[in-house]
Amino acid sequence: MKATTIKLEGELLAAIEKAKQPEESVTSYVRTVLRKNLEQTRVREAAAAYVAFVDAHPEEQEWLDEWERADLTKPATNQRDAP
């Protein structure tokens, strides 16, 4: 496993020390913050990809609009049996 050492000093280290829980190490806190940041980046990228997909497939947007209009309080009916 590859490891990297990052120097934290001055105001940045002081801010991290203040932000973390008293029982948490600086290393653990920084690792957690970086993981959360990477996850947020992945979610933003997925959202952008989804928007691009819907923009490229208008029928998908129509289906989503139909789903939004559906009354979910009523029992489902089979479309094939509907008049």
MITIDO-330610 format. One record per atom (N, C-alpha, C): atom name; x, y, z; residue number from 1; chain. Coordinates in Angstrom, 2 decimals. Layout:
// residues N
REC|a|px|py|pz|k|c
REC|CA|X|Y|Z|NUM|A
...
***
This chain:
// residues 83
REC|a|px|py|pz|k|c
REC|N|0.85|-1.17|0.00|1|A
REC|CA|0.00|0.00|0.00|1|A
REC|C|0.89|1.23|0.00|1|A
REC|N|0.59|2.14|-0.88|2|A
REC|CA|1.35|3.38|-0.99|2|A
REC|C|0.86|4.35|0.09|2|A
REC|N|1.79|5.04|0.72|3|A
REC|CA|1.45|6.02|1.75|3|A
REC|C|2.08|7.35|1.39|3|A
REC|N|1.44|8.42|1.82|4|A
REC|CA|1.94|9.76|1.56|4|A
REC|C|1.91|10.55|2.86|4|A
REC|N|2.94|11.34|3.05|5|A
REC|CA|2.99|12.23|4.20|5|A
REC|C|2.74|13.64|3.72|5|A
REC|N|1.86|14.34|4.40|6|A
REC|CA|1.54|15.72|4.05|6|A
REC|C|1.84|16.59|5.26|6|A
REC|N|2.55|17.67|5.03|7|A
REC|CA|2.89|18.58|6.12|7|A
REC|C|1.74|19.55|6.35|7|A
REC|N|1.29|19.60|7.58|8|A
REC|CA|0.27|20.57|7.98|8|A
REC|C|0.89|21.43|9.07|8|A
REC|N|0.79|22.73|8.90|9|A
REC|CA|1.39|23.60|9.89|9|A
REC|C|0.64|24.91|9.96|9|A
REC|N|1.01|25.71|10.93|10|A
REC|CA|0.46|27.05|11.06|10|A
REC|C|-1.04|27.08|11.24|10|A
REC|N|-1.66|28.03|10.55|11|A
REC|CA|-3.10|28.25|10.69|11|A
REC|C|-3.92|27.05|10.26|11|A
REC|N|-3.45|26.35|9.21|12|A
REC|CA|-4.19|25.18|8.74|12|A
REC|C|-4.23|24.09|9.81|12|A
REC|N|-3.10|23.80|10.41|13|A
REC|CA|-3.06|22.78|11.46|13|A
REC|C|-3.90|23.22|12.65|13|A
REC|N|-3.82|24.49|13.02|14|A
REC|CA|-4.62|25.00|14.15|14|A
REC|C|-6.11|24.86|13.87|14|A
REC|N|-6.52|25.16|12.63|15|A
REC|CA|-7.94|25.05|12.27|15|A
REC|C|-8.40|23.59|12.31|15|A
REC|N|-7.54|22.69|11.86|16|A
REC|CA|-7.88|21.26|11.89|16|A
REC|C|-7.98|20.77|13.32|16|A
REC|N|-7.03|21.16|14.15|17|A
REC|CA|-7.06|20.77|15.57|17|A
REC|C|-8.34|21.25|16.24|17|A
REC|N|-8.78|22.45|15.87|18|A
REC|CA|-10.00|23.02|16.45|18|A
REC|C|-11.25|22.31|15.93|18|A
REC|N|-11.23|21.89|14.65|19|A
REC|CA|-12.42|21.30|14.03|19|A
REC|C|-12.64|19.84|14.42|19|A
REC|N|-11.58|19.12|14.68|20|A
REC|CA|-11.72|17.68|14.95|20|A
REC|C|-12.23|17.44|16.37|20|A
REC|N|-12.73|16.24|16.58|21|A
REC|CA|-13.15|15.84|17.92|21|A
REC|C|-11.92|15.65|18.80|21|A
REC|N|-12.03|15.92|20.09|22|A
REC|CA|-10.86|15.80|20.96|22|A
REC|C|-10.21|14.42|20.95|22|A
REC|N|-11.00|13.37|20.81|23|A
REC|CA|-10.46|12.01|20.83|23|A
REC|C|-9.96|11.55|19.46|23|A
REC|N|-10.14|12.38|18.45|24|A
REC|CA|-9.78|12.02|17.08|24|A
REC|C|-8.38|12.55|16.74|24|A
REC|N|-7.63|11.74|16.03|25|A
REC|CA|-6.29|12.19|15.60|25|A
REC|C|-6.42|13.09|14.38|25|A
REC|N|-5.40|13.89|14.16|26|A
REC|CA|-5.38|14.75|12.98|26|A
REC|C|-5.43|13.88|11.72|26|A
REC|N|-4.68|12.82|11.69|27|A
REC|CA|-4.65|11.91|10.54|27|A
REC|C|-6.04|11.35|10.25|27|A
REC|N|-6.71|10.88|11.27|28|A
REC|CA|-8.04|10.30|11.09|28|A
REC|C|-9.02|11.36|10.60|28|A
REC|N|-8.96|12.55|11.17|29|A
REC|CA|-9.85|13.63|10.77|29|A
REC|C|-9.63|14.01|9.30|29|A
REC|N|-8.38|14.20|8.92|30|A
REC|CA|-8.06|14.59|7.54|30|A
REC|C|-8.50|13.49|6.58|30|A
REC|N|-8.27|12.25|6.92|31|A
REC|CA|-8.69|11.13|6.07|31|A
REC|C|-10.21|11.16|5.88|31|A
REC|N|-10.96|11.37|6.95|32|A
REC|CA|-12.41|11.42|6.88|32|A
REC|C|-12.89|12.59|6.02|32|A
REC|N|-12.30|13.75|6.21|33|A
REC|CA|-12.68|14.93|5.42|33|A
REC|C|-12.40|14.70|3.94|33|A
REC|N|-11.25|14.13|3.63|34|A
REC|CA|-10.92|13.87|2.23|34|A
REC|C|-11.86|12.85|1.61|34|A
REC|N|-12.20|11.80|2.35|35|A
REC|CA|-13.15|10.80|1.83|35|A
REC|C|-14.51|11.44|1.53|35|A
REC|N|-14.99|12.27|2.46|36|A
REC|CA|-16.28|12.95|2.25|36|A
REC|C|-16.22|13.86|1.04|36|A
REC|N|-15.11|14.57|0.87|37|A
REC|CA|-14.95|15.47|-0.26|37|A
REC|C|-14.95|14.69|-1.57|37|A
REC|N|-14.24|13.57|-1.60|38|A
REC|CA|-14.21|12.74|-2.81|38|A
REC|C|-15.59|12.18|-3.12|38|A
REC|N|-16.33|11.79|-2.10|39|A
REC|CA|-17.69|11.27|-2.30|39|A
REC|C|-18.59|12.37|-2.86|39|A
REC|N|-18.47|13.58|-2.34|40|A
REC|CA|-19.26|14.70|-2.86|40|A
REC|C|-18.93|14.96|-4.33|40|A
REC|N|-17.66|14.85|-4.68|41|A
REC|CA|-17.26|15.03|-6.08|41|A
REC|C|-17.89|13.95|-6.95|41|A
REC|N|-17.88|12.71|-6.49|42|A
REC|CA|-18.50|11.61|-7.26|42|A
REC|C|-20.00|11.84|-7.42|42|A
REC|N|-20.65|12.32|-6.38|43|A
REC|CA|-22.10|12.56|-6.46|43|A
REC|C|-22.39|13.69|-7.45|43|A
REC|N|-21.60|14.76|-7.41|44|A
REC|CA|-21.79|15.85|-8.37|44|A
REC|C|-21.57|15.36|-9.81|44|A
REC|N|-20.56|14.54|-10.02|45|A
REC|CA|-20.30|13.99|-11.35|45|A
REC|C|-21.45|13.10|-11.80|45|A
REC|N|-21.97|12.29|-10.89|46|A
REC|CA|-23.11|11.42|-11.23|46|A
REC|C|-24.34|12.25|-11.57|46|A
REC|N|-24.56|13.33|-10.82|47|A
REC|CA|-25.71|14.20|-11.10|47|A
REC|C|-25.57|14.84|-12.47|47|A
REC|N|-24.37|15.29|-12.80|48|A
REC|CA|-24.15|15.90|-14.12|48|A
REC|C|-24.36|14.87|-15.23|48|A
REC|N|-23.91|13.65|-15.02|49|A
REC|CA|-24.09|12.59|-16.01|49|A
REC|C|-25.58|12.27|-16.18|49|A
REC|N|-26.33|12.27|-15.08|50|A
REC|CA|-27.77|12.00|-15.13|50|A
REC|C|-28.49|13.10|-15.90|50|A
REC|N|-28.14|14.36|-15.62|51|A
REC|CA|-28.76|15.47|-16.34|51|A
REC|C|-28.45|15.38|-17.83|51|A
REC|N|-27.22|15.05|-18.17|52|A
REC|CA|-26.84|14.90|-19.58|52|A
REC|C|-27.63|13.77|-20.22|52|A
REC|N|-27.83|12.67|-19.49|53|A
REC|CA|-28.59|11.54|-20.02|53|A
REC|C|-30.03|11.95|-20.28|53|A
REC|N|-30.65|12.61|-19.32|54|A
REC|CA|-32.05|13.02|-19.49|54|A
REC|C|-32.16|14.03|-20.63|54|A
REC|N|-31.19|14.94|-20.73|55|A
REC|CA|-31.22|15.91|-21.84|55|A
REC|C|-31.10|15.21|-23.18|55|A
REC|N|-30.31|14.14|-23.25|56|A
REC|CA|-30.10|13.42|-24.51|56|A
REC|C|-31.24|12.45|-24.84|56|A
REC|N|-32.09|12.17|-23.86|57|A
REC|CA|-33.19|11.21|-24.06|57|A
REC|C|-34.50|11.84|-23.59|57|A
REC|N|-35.14|12.64|-24.44|58|A
REC|CA|-36.38|13.33|-24.05|58|A
REC|C|-37.47|12.39|-23.57|58|A
REC|N|-37.50|11.17|-24.11|59|A
REC|CA|-38.53|10.22|-23.67|59|A
REC|C|-38.38|9.87|-22.20|59|A
REC|N|-37.16|9.92|-21.71|60|A
REC|CA|-36.92|9.67|-20.28|60|A
REC|C|-37.53|10.79|-19.44|60|A
REC|N|-37.39|12.02|-19.90|61|A
REC|CA|-38.00|13.15|-19.18|61|A
REC|C|-39.51|13.05|-19.19|61|A
REC|N|-40.07|12.62|-20.30|62|A
REC|CA|-41.52|12.43|-20.38|62|A
REC|C|-41.98|11.38|-19.36|62|A
REC|N|-41.23|10.29|-19.28|63|A
REC|CA|-41.57|9.24|-18.32|63|A
REC|C|-41.47|9.76|-16.89|63|A
REC|N|-40.44|10.54|-16.62|64|A
REC|CA|-40.28|11.11|-15.27|64|A
REC|C|-41.42|12.07|-14.94|64|A
REC|N|-41.83|12.87|-15.93|65|A
REC|CA|-42.96|13.78|-15.72|65|A
REC|C|-44.24|13.00|-15.42|65|A
REC|N|-44.43|11.89|-16.15|66|A
REC|CA|-45.60|11.04|-15.91|66|A
REC|C|-45.55|10.46|-14.50|66|A
REC|N|-44.39|10.04|-14.09|67|A
REC|CA|-44.22|9.48|-12.74|67|A
REC|C|-44.54|10.53|-11.68|67|A
REC|N|-44.12|11.76|-11.90|68|A
REC|CA|-44.41|12.85|-10.95|68|A
REC|C|-45.91|13.10|-10.83|68|A
REC|N|-46.64|12.92|-11.91|69|A
REC|CA|-48.09|13.16|-11.89|69|A
REC|C|-48.87|11.98|-11.30|69|A
REC|N|-48.24|10.84|-11.15|70|A
REC|CA|-48.94|9.64|-10.69|70|A
REC|C|-49.47|9.83|-9.27|70|A
REC|N|-50.68|9.37|-9.06|71|A
REC|CA|-51.28|9.41|-7.72|71|A
REC|C|-50.89|8.12|-7.00|71|A
REC|N|-49.93|8.22|-6.13|72|A
REC|CA|-49.40|7.04|-5.45|72|A
REC|C|-50.28|6.58|-4.29|72|A
REC|N|-51.37|7.30|-4.04|73|A
REC|CA|-52.28|6.88|-2.97|73|A
REC|C|-53.32|5.88|-3.49|73|A
REC|N|-53.45|5.75|-4.79|74|A
REC|CA|-54.43|4.83|-5.38|74|A
REC|C|-53.74|3.52|-5.74|74|A
REC|N|-54.47|2.41|-5.69|75|A
REC|CA|-53.89|1.13|-6.08|75|A
REC|C|-53.46|1.16|-7.55|75|A
REC|N|-52.42|0.45|-7.85|76|A
REC|CA|-51.92|0.39|-9.22|76|A
REC|C|-52.90|-0.37|-10.10|76|A
REC|N|-52.97|0.02|-11.34|77|A
REC|CA|-53.78|-0.70|-12.32|77|A
REC|C|-52.85|-1.16|-13.43|77|A
REC|N|-53.19|-2.26|-14.03|78|A
REC|CA|-52.41|-2.80|-15.11|78|A
REC|C|-52.74|-2.02|-16.37|78|A
REC|N|-51.77|-1.37|-16.98|79|A
REC|CA|-52.00|-0.55|-18.18|79|A
REC|C|-52.65|-1.37|-19.30|79|A
REC|N|-52.31|-2.66|-19.39|80|A
REC|CA|-52.85|-3.50|-20.46|80|A
REC|C|-54.35|-3.75|-20.26|80|A
REC|N|-54.81|-3.69|-19.00|81|A
REC|CA|-56.23|-3.94|-18.72|81|A
REC|C|-57.05|-2.67|-18.81|81|A
REC|N|-56.41|-1.51|-18.89|82|A
REC|CA|-57.14|-0.24|-18.92|82|A
REC|C|-57.84|-0.08|-20.26|82|A
REC|N|-59.02|0.56|-20.26|83|A
REC|CA|-59.76|0.75|-21.53|83|A
REC|C|-59.06|1.73|-22.43|83|A
***
